[in-house]
Amino acid sequence: MITHDNFLLKLKKISADNNNILCLNLALGFSLNSLSINNRLISSEQLELIIKNTMGEDTFWDMGIPKGQAEFLVFGAAYSTKPVHALSVNVSVGEISKTLMVFGHREWTNYGASIARQFNLMPIKYNYAFGGNGFELNPDGVGYKATIGTLLPNIESSEELLVSIEDIVTPAGFEPFPPNWQQRSQHFIQHPNIDFKMDSVTIPDDILPEHFNTAPNDQRLSGFFNGDEPIQITNMHPLYPSINSKLPGKRLRVFAIQAEEDKEVLNELNIQSDTLWVIPNLECGILQYRITIKINSDDLQDIKFLLIQQEEINGEIRPLEYYANNIIKRYKEAPSNADLYSKIQFTMAAEDLSPKEPNNRNNICSQYKIQLPPPELKYVPQNNASLNEDPELSTMFIEVQKEVSKIMEKLNLNHESLESFKKHREQSGLNSYPSGEEVINYLRESGIKSPELEVLINKANQLLMEIEEDITAENAPLNNHKEHENNKTK
């Protein structure tokens, strides 16, 4: 494991779908205390201690494999400043809200459940929830196969309360399910010999990303964390009945320089935040991120350099080229024979990588002999707003752009021809966007011929024509009305 200021980082090699992947599991700790809103991040030393003294490292890191969707997990207890027989606790993250009912100790009598004893503190753990020996959904719980005198569970879902001694309900809690419980083990029953917690693991085809989720279903989001979702917690702190906070508002970006055949390529990696841990009594939250990169060698020697940058989520998202010079400079200054952990660097703000002067793509490539991914080839209608008025057409158009970029990358086109074409048009006084036909003719004149590329450019051009025709048709009644009004004025 590697530590840096506010981060903990653990690596894992995964083989899946005939691809070898390196997964970087990164943890970022932050304070839930609104008083420290301008200095919310927790040091890596504090973070290690919090993990060790609460859920433990094994539970925290779990399998270290990207999940199918984001989820939140809570490690804590119900608190009351005065003795109570029962109270509710609630945790809300973004649009997901969950409430549990917490009771003092009760037992079954001939007349039903006894009056709950008073309490000030009750751990929210599964051994206080419904279950018991032989109950596969919670073998550690209480209340299963109850008789007179049997204890009732202290923790119940507000949506599913026990009514009679024969009732069987879903175990209620906020913590992750252990790997050997049915909620999780059912997905891996066909692969008993695979230890998914190993640092290197092969994932069978029938194992899906959502099988690595560990939280109850009602604590799972439809997608992944954006990074600034609100957090509300009720009755889970010894002093504060209510905590109102939010995620730390940080955007992480990860850049990698990787060897590919006879060249080195600089790319930005995919990153998703899929797990939030909340420890209310310590006023602490921990976000876990998964960063993935395809690898070409078992010893990871093809990964030359990794840089993890922390930005403010409401700041400008700058393109890779903006930072390229400084990223490559850091790479050139790093020890060439270092192990992978030593090749990973962190920056705390976008300004750390901001260039003193604008970067030029061609200068970067020629100076450092490192290839940048081609920018997307864009053809847009003269009226930029038109494309945004129809989300479906806009989405289709973006897909065409991506396909064109793929073909250009395949043909090793570096867009120099298009740049000179653009300058030529500007010098000729043509400021409108070029048509597909113009671009194709210019590429042909430059000695570049590709039927695949021409087909895609024509598709893009045809789509734009259809968009503009639709918009012209929509605006026709309005234009006719304006013309009529002008004639009346005259």
C-alpha positions in Angstrom: 0.0 0.0 0.0 1.2 3.5 -0.8 0.3 6.6 1.3 0.4 10.3 0.3 -0.9 13.3 2.2 -4.6 12.5 2.0 -4.6 9.3 -0.1 -4.2 5.6 0.5 -3.5 3.5 -2.6 -3.5 -0.3 -3.2 -2.9 -2.1 -6.5 -4.5 -5.2 -7.9 -4.1 -7.1 -11.1 -7.2 -8.5 -12.8 -7.7 -10.7 -15.8 -11.1 -10.4 -17.4 -12.6 -10.7 -20.9 -9.2 -11.7 -22.3 -7.7 -8.4 -21.0 -5.1 -7.9 -18.3 -6.0 -4.9 -16.2 -4.3 -3.0 -13.3 -6.8 -1.6 -10.8 -5.7 1.2 -8.5 -7.9 1.3 -5.4 -7.6 4.7 -3.9 -9.1 6.0 -0.6 -9.7 9.7 0.2 -10.7 10.6 3.8 -12.7 13.7 4.7 -14.3 15.4 7.7 -18.1 15.6 8.0 -17.8 18.6 10.3 -19.1 21.6 8.5 -16.8 23.8 10.6 -13.8 22.5 8.7 -15.4 22.9 5.3 -12.3 24.7 3.9 -9.9 22.0 5.2 -11.9 18.9 5.1 -9.4 16.3 3.9 -8.0 13.8 6.5 -4.3 12.9 6.5 -3.3 9.4 5.3 -1.9 8.7 8.8 -5.3 9.5 10.4 -7.1 7.6 7.7 -5.0 4.4 8.4 -5.8 4.6 12.1 -9.5 5.2 11.5 -9.8 2.2 9.2 -7.7 0.0 11.6 -9.8 0.9 14.6 -13.3 0.7 13.1 -14.1 -1.7 10.2 -10.5 -3.1 9.8 -8.4 -3.2 6.7 -9.7 -6.5 5.4 -13.3 -5.3 5.4 -12.4 -1.8 4.1 -10.4 -2.9 1.0 -12.6 -6.0 0.5 -11.9 -7.6 -2.9 -10.5 -4.4 -4.5 -12.4 -4.9 -7.8 -14.5 -2.3 -9.5 -18.2 -2.5 -8.6 -21.3 -2.3 -10.8 -22.7 0.8 -9.1 -21.9 3.1 -6.2 -23.0 2.3 -2.7 -22.6 3.8 0.8 -21.7 1.9 4.0 -22.1 3.1 7.6 -20.0 2.0 10.6 -21.5 3.3 13.8 -24.2 3.2 16.5 -27.5 4.8 17.5 -27.1 7.5 20.2 -29.5 9.4 22.4 -28.5 12.1 24.8 -31.1 10.8 27.3 -32.4 7.2 27.9 -35.0 6.1 25.4 -37.0 2.9 24.7 -36.6 3.3 20.9 -35.6 5.8 18.2 -35.0 6.0 14.5 -31.7 6.5 12.7 -31.4 7.8 9.2 -28.6 8.2 6.6 -29.2 10.0 3.4 -26.6 10.3 0.6 -27.7 12.2 -2.5 -31.1 10.9 -3.4 -30.9 7.7 -1.4 -32.3 7.7 2.1 -32.5 4.8 4.6 -34.1 4.7 8.0 -33.7 2.0 10.7 -35.7 1.5 13.9 -33.6 0.9 17.0 -35.1 -0.7 20.1 -33.8 -1.5 23.6 -33.6 -5.2 24.6 -37.0 -7.0 24.3 -38.1 -10.6 24.5 -41.1 -12.5 23.3 -43.9 -13.2 25.9 -47.2 -14.9 25.8 -48.7 -11.5 25.0 -46.2 -10.5 22.3 -43.0 -8.4 22.5 -42.1 -7.1 26.0 -41.6 -3.4 26.6 -38.2 -2.3 25.3 -35.6 -1.4 28.0 -34.1 2.0 27.9 -30.7 2.7 26.2 -28.4 5.6 25.3 -26.2 3.7 22.8 -27.0 0.7 20.5 -24.4 -0.6 17.9 -25.8 -0.8 14.4 -24.4 -4.3 13.7 -25.9 -7.4 12.2 -25.6 -9.4 15.4 -28.3 -7.0 16.8 -30.5 -7.6 13.7 -32.9 -10.4 12.8 -31.2 -13.8 12.2 -29.6 -16.6 14.1 -28.0 -20.0 13.7 -29.2 -21.6 10.5 -30.4 -18.4 8.9 -28.2 -17.9 5.9 -29.0 -14.2 5.4 -27.6 -13.5 8.9 -26.3 -16.4 11.0 -25.0 -13.9 13.6 -28.4 -12.3 14.4 -31.1 -12.9 16.9 -34.8 -13.8 16.8 -34.8 -16.6 14.2 -37.0 -19.6 15.2 -38.1 -17.7 18.3 -39.9 -19.1 21.3 -41.2 -17.5 24.5 -38.3 -15.8 26.1 -36.3 -15.4 22.9 -34.8 -11.9 22.4 -36.1 -9.8 19.6 -33.7 -8.0 17.3 -32.7 -4.5 18.4 -32.3 -3.3 14.8 -35.2 -3.4 12.3 -36.0 -1.8 9.0 -38.6 0.9 9.2 -40.2 -0.7 6.1 -40.4 -4.2 7.6 -41.1 -4.4 11.3 -41.6 -7.6 13.3 -45.3 -8.2 14.3 -45.5 -11.8 15.5 -43.2 -14.5 16.8 -43.5 -16.4 13.5 -42.4 -13.5 11.3 -39.2 -13.7 9.3 -37.8 -10.4 8.1 -34.8 -9.1 6.2 -31.8 -8.4 8.4 -31.5 -4.6 8.8 -28.2 -2.7 8.9 -25.8 -0.3 7.2 -22.7 -2.4 7.1 -21.4 -4.6 4.2 -22.5 -8.2 4.1 -19.6 -10.6 4.9 -18.4 -12.6 1.8 -19.6 -15.9 3.1 -23.2 -14.8 3.6 -25.8 -15.8 1.0 -26.3 -12.3 -0.2 -22.8 -12.4 -1.6 -21.7 -16.0 -1.7 -24.5 -17.0 -4.1 -22.7 -15.2 -6.9 -19.4 -17.1 -6.4 -20.7 -20.6 -5.6 -19.5 -22.0 -8.9 -15.9 -20.8 -8.2 -15.1 -22.0 -4.6 -11.4 -22.2 -5.3 -10.9 -18.6 -6.4 -9.7 -16.2 -3.7 -10.9 -12.8 -5.1 -9.0 -11.0 -2.4 -5.6 -12.0 -3.8 -3.4 -9.3 -5.3 -3.8 -10.9 -8.7 -7.0 -12.7 -9.8 -8.8 -14.0 -12.9 -12.5 -13.1 -13.0 -14.7 -15.8 -14.7 -17.1 -14.7 -17.5 -20.2 -15.4 -15.3 -19.1 -13.0 -12.6 -20.5 -9.5 -13.1 -19.4 -6.1 -11.7 -22.5 -5.8 -9.5 -21.5 -9.1 -7.8 -18.7 -7.2 -6.1 -21.1 -4.8 -4.4 -21.3 -5.4 -0.7 -24.0 -3.1 0.7 -27.7 -3.9 1.1 -29.6 -3.1 -2.1 -31.3 0.0 -0.6 -27.9 1.6 -0.2 -26.9 1.4 -3.8 -27.1 4.2 -6.4 -28.1 3.9 -10.0 -24.7 5.1 -11.1 -21.5 6.4 -9.5 -20.7 9.3 -7.1 -20.2 12.7 -8.7 -18.2 13.9 -5.7 -20.4 16.6 -4.2 -23.5 14.8 -3.1 -25.1 15.9 0.2 -25.0 13.7 3.3 -27.5 13.8 6.2 -27.2 11.7 9.3 -29.7 11.5 12.2 -29.1 10.1 15.7 -25.7 8.5 15.1 -23.5 10.9 17.0 -23.1 11.1 20.8 -23.4 14.9 20.8 -25.1 16.0 17.6 -28.6 14.6 16.8 -28.2 15.7 13.2 -25.2 16.0 10.9 -25.5 17.8 7.6 -22.5 17.6 5.3 -21.5 16.6 1.8 -18.9 14.8 -0.2 -15.6 16.7 -0.4 -16.1 18.2 -3.8 -12.9 16.9 -5.3 -12.4 15.7 -8.9 -9.6 13.2 -9.4 -7.9 12.8 -12.8 -5.3 10.2 -13.6 -2.7 10.4 -16.3 -0.5 7.5 -17.5 2.5 7.2 -19.8 2.5 3.7 -21.2 4.8 1.8 -23.6 2.9 0.5 -26.7 5.0 -1.4 -29.2 7.8 1.1 -30.3 6.3 4.2 -28.7 5.2 5.7 -25.4 1.7 7.1 -25.2 0.2 9.6 -22.7 -3.5 9.0 -21.9 -6.0 9.9 -19.2 -7.4 6.9 -17.4 -11.0 6.0 -16.5 -11.8 6.6 -12.8 -15.0 5.9 -10.9 -16.0 6.5 -7.3 -18.0 3.5 -6.2 -17.9 3.3 -2.4 -18.5 5.8 0.4 -17.8 4.8 4.0 -19.4 6.9 6.7 -18.3 6.8 10.4 -20.7 9.3 12.1 -19.3 9.3 15.6 -15.8 10.2 14.3 -17.4 12.7 11.9 -15.5 11.0 9.1 -16.2 9.9 5.5 -14.0 7.9 3.2 -14.5 7.8 -0.6 -13.0 4.8 -2.6 -12.1 5.2 -6.2 -11.3 2.6 -8.8 -8.8 3.5 -11.6 -8.3 0.9 -14.4 -5.6 0.6 -17.1 -5.0 -2.2 -19.5 -1.6 -3.7 -19.2 0.6 -5.4 -21.7 3.1 -7.2 -19.4 2.8 -9.3 -16.2 5.6 -7.3 -14.5 3.8 -4.0 -15.2 7.0 -2.7 -17.0 4.9 -1.1 -19.8 3.5 1.4 -17.3 6.2 4.1 -17.2 4.5 6.8 -15.1 1.2 7.5 -13.3 0.1 10.9 -12.0 -3.0 11.4 -9.9 -4.3 15.0 -9.8 -6.8 16.4 -7.4 -9.0 19.3 -8.6 -12.0 21.2 -7.3 -15.2 19.7 -8.8 -16.6 23.1 -9.7 -13.3 24.1 -11.5 -12.7 24.1 -15.2 -12.1 20.7 -16.8 -9.0 21.3 -19.0 -8.0 19.0 -21.8 -5.0 16.6 -21.5 -2.9 18.8 -23.8 -3.1 21.6 -21.3 -1.1 19.6 -18.7 1.0 17.4 -21.1 4.3 19.3 -20.9 4.4 19.2 -17.1 3.3 15.6 -16.9 6.0 14.5 -19.3 8.6 16.7 -17.6 7.8 15.0 -14.3 8.1 11.6 -16.0 11.5 12.5 -17.5 12.8 13.6 -14.1 11.6 10.4 -12.3 14.0 7.5 -11.8 13.8 5.2 -14.8 14.5 2.0 -12.9 11.9 2.5 -10.1 9.2 0.1 -9.1 5.6 0.9 -10.0 4.8 2.4 -6.6 7.6 4.8 -7.0 6.4 5.8 -10.5 3.1 7.1 -9.0 3.0 10.8 -8.2 0.3 13.1 -6.8 -0.6 16.7 -7.3 -2.9 18.6 -4.9 -4.3 21.1 -7.4 -4.7 21.7 -11.1 -2.4 24.7 -10.8 0.5 22.3 -10.0 0.4 21.1 -13.6 -0.7 24.3 -15.3 1.7 25.4 -18.0 3.4 28.8 -17.9 2.7 29.1 -21.6 0.2 27.3 -23.8 1.1 23.8 -24.8 1.4 23.0 -28.5 0.4 19.5 -29.4 3.0 19.1 -32.2 5.8 20.5 -30.1 5.0 18.2 -27.3 5.1 15.1 -29.5 8.3 16.0 -31.3 10.2 17.2 -28.3 9.5 14.3 -26.0 8.7 11.6 -28.6 5.6 10.7 -26.7 2.3 10.3 -28.6 -0.8 12.0 -27.5 -4.2 10.6 -28.3 -5.8 12.4 -31.3 -8.3 15.1 -30.5 -11.9 14.4 -31.6 -12.6 15.5 -35.1 -15.6 17.9 -34.9 -18.0 19.1 -37.5 -20.8 21.2 -36.1 -23.5 23.3 -37.7 -23.0 27.0 -38.1 -25.6 27.6 -35.4 -23.9 25.9 -32.4 -27.1 26.2 -30.3 -29.0 24.1 -32.8 -27.2 20.9 -31.8 -28.0 21.4 -28.1 -31.7 21.8 -28.7 -32.2 18.1 -29.5 -30.4 15.9 -27.0 -31.0 12.7 -29.1 -29.4 14.2 -32.2 -26.6 15.6 -30.1 -25.9 12.2 -28.7 -25.9 10.6 -32.2 -23.6 13.3 -33.5 -21.1 12.8 -30.6 -21.0 9.0 -31.5 -20.2 9.9 -35.1 -17.3 12.1 -33.8 -15.9 9.3 -31.8 -16.0 6.9 -34.7 -14.2 9.4 -36.9 -11.5 9.9 -34.2 -11.0 6.1 -34.0 -10.4 5.9 -37.8 -8.0 8.8 -37.7 -6.1 7.2 -34.9 -6.0 3.9 -36.8 -4.5 5.8 -39.9 -2.0 7.7 -37.7 -3.5 11.0 -38.8 -2.2 13.8 -36.5 -4.7 16.5 -37.7 -1.9 18.7 -39.1 -3.7 18.6 -42.4 -6.9 19.7 -40.8 -5.1 22.5 -38.9 -3.6 23.8 -42.1 -6.9 23.5 -43.8 -8.5 25.6 -41.1 -5.9 28.3 -41.4 -6.3 28.2 -45.2 -10.0 28.8 -44.9 -9.5 31.6 -42.3 -7.1 33.3 -44.7 -9.6 33.0 -47.4 -12.2 34.7 -45.3 -14.3 31.5 -44.7 -15.2 31.5 -41.0 -18.0 28.9 -41.2 -17.4 25.3 -40.4 -16.3 23.1 -43.4 -18.7 20.7 -45.0 -17.8 17.0 -45.1 -17.1 17.2 -48.9 -14.7 20.1 -48.4 -12.7 18.1 -45.7 -12.6 15.0 -47.9 -11.3 16.9 -50.9 -8.7 18.6 -48.9 -7.5 15.3 -47.4 -7.3 13.9 -50.9 -5.2 16.8 -52.1 -2.9 16.3 -49.1 -2.3 12.7 -50.2 -4.6 11.1 -47.6 -7.2 8.6 -49.0 -9.4 6.5 -46.8 -12.8 5.1 -47.9 -13.6 4.3 -44.2 -12.9 7.9 -43.2 -14.8 9.4 -46.1 -17.9 7.3 -45.3 -17.8 8.5 -41.6 -17.3 12.1 -42.6 -20.2 11.9 -45.1 -22.4 10.3 -42.3 -21.5 13.2 -40.0 -22.2 15.7 -42.8 -25.5 14.1 -43.6 -26.5 14.1 -40.0 -25.8 17.8 -39.7 -27.8 18.6 -42.9 -30.8 16.7 -41.3 -30.4 18.6 -38.1 -30.3 22.0 -39.8 -33.2 21.0 -42.1 -35.3 20.0 -39.0 -34.4 23.3 -37.3 -35.2 25.3 -40.4 -38.6 23.6 -40.6 -39.3 24.3 -36.9 -38.3 28.0 -37.3 -40.2 28.5 -40.6 -43.6 29.6 -39.0 -41.7 32.0 -36.7 -39.7 33.5 -39.6 -43.0 33.9 -41.7 -44.6 35.6 -38.8 -41.6 38.0 -38.4 -41.6 38.8 -42.2 -45.4 39.5 -42.0 -44.9 41.9 -39.1 -42.0 43.6 -40.9 -44.3 44.1 -44.0 -47.0 45.6 -41.8 -44.5 48.0 -40.2 -43.4 49.1 -43.7 
